[in-house]
């Protein structure tokens, strides 16, 4: 019998992704507000990716996101309009249609439910994660949702994983963590003593490292 009694999941890149893209959500929000220089979604997506890479220390709080958005909107949104633009984007990403649930998610969660394997979320996120998970209909699948702003700190902080293990009332070795980031999910969970499954969407065959999967449908092979 498998020793795994619970599975914890990362969210962005693992369960869901921005829809249709971060840049598209930003662009639509600015259009509705009628503020700033008109930029199409691809240009704003590039700006976001550049700002994300340059973010430095980031704790996923509203303050940290404000710094990223200031970079994205620099020269696009008048400083006098920044607070309104930020608030519009902040609220927009708590809504269901700003996200797409990956096709393999619900079948995987149903499989785990049938097997009697408990489920929880451990993700680098702000307090909006609760609203997001309820809006997209995934919250009922999980015993609890633990965004990093409510825990010991963002992954790969091992204490965040150990908080989840403590809530589950299990030993670390009885919990499997699934996520798409090697540094945040794999290294962090391993350091905390959890079993780990690295999700690498779009990678298959010889490109997969031992212990990794390309779809959540393959998770059953690890249990």
N, C-alpha and C positions, 0 to 999 in steps of 0.2 A: 504494500500500500504506500502511496505517496505520503511523505511527511508534511507536505504543504497543506495547511488548513485555512489560509487566507491569502488573497492576492490584493496588493495595492497598485493603483494605476496613476501614472502621470496623466495630464489632460491634453494640453496643446501639443499637436504632433502625434499623440498616441490615441486619444479618443476623438478629438475634434480638430478642425482647422478653420481659420478665418474664411468667410465666404462673402464674395468670391475672392477677395484678397484684402490685406490691410489697407493698401493704397486705394482700393475701390470704396471701402467703407469711409475712409477719410474724405475722399473726393465727394461722395454723396452727402456727407454731413456738412461740408463747407458749402456745397451748392444750396442746400436747404436753408442755411443761415444767410446766404448771400454775402459772405465776407471773404476777403482775400483775393489774391490773384488766381484766376482760373487755371488749375493744373489738372491734367487727366490722371487717371488711376496709375498708369505705369510710372509716371514721373514721381508721384507721391510714394509709390512702393519703393522706388530706388532711394528716395530720401529717408524713408523709414529704415530700410536695411542699413544704410550708412550710419544713421543715428543710433541704431541698435548696436552696431559693431563698436561705436565710439562711446557707449554708455558708461563705461567704467564701473565703479561700485554701484550695485543696483539691488535694492531690497524688495522690489515689486510693490512698494507703497505708492500711494497717490503722488507723493512728493517726487519719487524717482521717475514715475511716468510723466510728470510735468516737465522734468528736465529733458526727456526724450522728445516729447512733443514740441518743446521750444526749438529744438534743432530741426525737426521736421518742418515746422511752420515758419522758420526764420526766412524772412524775405517774401513769404507767401501771405501770411496773415498779419495785418496791422497789429502792433503790440497792444493797442487799445481794445482790440477784439479778441485777444488771445484767450482770456478767461472764458468767454462764451464759446469759442471754438473748442477749447479743451473739454469743457463740460459736455458739449454735444457729443464729442467722440467718446468720452468716458462712459456716458449713459448708453450710447449706441452699442458698445461692446458688451453690455449686459443683456442685450436682446437676442432672442433665439435666431432670427434670420441673419445675424452677423456671423453665424457659425454654421459649419457643416459637420454632422456626425459621420465618421467613416463607416462604410458599409459593413465592416466586419465586427463592429462594436457590439451591437445588440445580440447577434448570435453567440458571440463569445461570452457575454454576461449571462445569457440564458443557459449556456453549457455549464458555467461555474455554479449557477444557482441549482441546477439539477444534480450536480455532484456534491452539493452541500458545502461548497467552498465559499467562505465569507469574502466580502469585497469592500474595499475602501479606496478613497482618493487621497494621494499625497502629491501636491503640485506646487510649483513656484507660481504664485498668483496673489492677487490682492483680495479684499473682502468681497468683490463682485462675483467670485467663483460660485458662491452659493446660489446667487440669482441666476447665473448662467446655466448651471447644472439643472436647476428647476425649469428654466425656460425651455431648454432643449429636451427635457423629458428623461434625463439620465439619473437625476438625483435618487429616485426610488430604488435603483439597483444597489445602492451603497449604504453601508451602516453609518458611515460618517464621511464628511468631506473636510480635508485639512489643507487649507491654503497656507503657504509659507508665512504670510504676514501674521497669522494667528499662532504660529509655532516658534520654534527655536531659531529660525532663520532659513533663508533659501537653500535648497539643495545646491551643492552636495553636502550640506551640513548633516552629519550623521544623527544628531539629536532630533532632527525633524522626523526621520524614519523611526527612531526609537520611541518618539511620542505616539506614533501610530501603532506601533507594536504594543505599547503599554495600554492604549485604549482597547485594543483587541484582546488583551489579557493572554497573549501568547508569548512564546519564545521567538527571538529573531529568526532562527532557522526554520520556523514553521510558517514564515511569511515570505511570499515571492513578490518582488516588485517588478513592474513592467513599465518601461519608458523608452523614449527615443533618443535621449542624450547620453552619450558615454560618460561624460564628466559628471553631469548632475544626477543621473539615474543609476548608472552602473557603478561608478566609483563610490558615490555616496552611500548607496544601499549596501554594497559589499563591506564598506568600512563599518557600517552599523551591524553587520552580521546577518543580513537578510540574503536569501537566495535572489538571483537576479535573472531577468530575461530582457535582453536588448532588442527592442523593436526597430527594424531598419526597413521602413517602407520603401518600395521601389528597388530594393537590393535582393537578389536571389542567387541560388546556386553557389558557385565558388566564392562569390563576393561576401557571403555570410560568414562571420566569425563563429566559432563554436559557442553554443549557448544563445545565439541570436536567432530571431525569426523575422520574416518579411511581412507577415500578416498575423493579426490576432487569432485567426482561425488555426494557426499552428501552435497556439499556446497549449492545446490539449496534449501535445506530444511531450510537454515538460512536466505534466502532472501525473 
